Amino acid sequence: MIKIKQAIVVEGRYDKNTLSQVVDAPIFQTDGFAIMHDKQQLELLRKVAQKRGLIVFTDSDGAGFVIRNKLKSAIPGEYLLHAYIPDVYGKERRKSAPGKEGKLGVEGMTPHVLVDCLLRAGATVEGEETAVREAQITKLDMFNAGLSGGPDSSRKRKALIKLLDLPEHMSSNALLQALNMLCTKDEFYRLTDLL
């Protein structure tokens, strides 16, 4: 079990139960789409985010991204980190059938994958120093690498997302944020040369 400085927000109670077996941190749940209309819960998450930081850890399906985007619009970005689980197809043990998109959610991931996702998001493990990145990857870098503004940009972004084992629903801005957490500018250009 690792102890993380930031609080974490997940979609439901099964996600929370799974994550609480791996991580020592406050874990909040949105109760799915209930967060869309729960002003008190949003205010609580906003206060927690300002106090200790908040990691948004939703499923990689369309619903997870709707919830993630709601939180992004309600809480200032400087207080948020975004953890993304990979697209893994299957069904959770407790369910009789896979979800609408056929992907496993946070509750279906192994402890190793969950910890890896949190570390890749930039979670601060208590007792360890955090690495500081030198130069940030910018939108201009994405353009220069052919990931935006070109006729083949969409295909290249999808290939990079697959190469990095990130969810397919990521927007260009979310991909940029993930890239800055996962690699240096030099590593980014080496990866894009492979596309």
LINNOR-V938963 format. One record per helix or strand of 2 or more residues. SS is the DSSP state (A for helix, B for strand). FROM is the first residue (numbers start at 1). TO is the last residue. If there is no record, write none. Layout:
# LINNOR-V938963
SS:FROM:TO, SS:FROM:TO
This chain:
# LINNOR-V938963
B:2:4, B:7:10, A:13:20, B:23:24, B:27:29, A:32:36, A:39:52, B:54:56, A:62:74, A:77:79, B:80:82, A:106:108, A:111:121, A:139:144, A:153:163, A:172:182, A:185:193
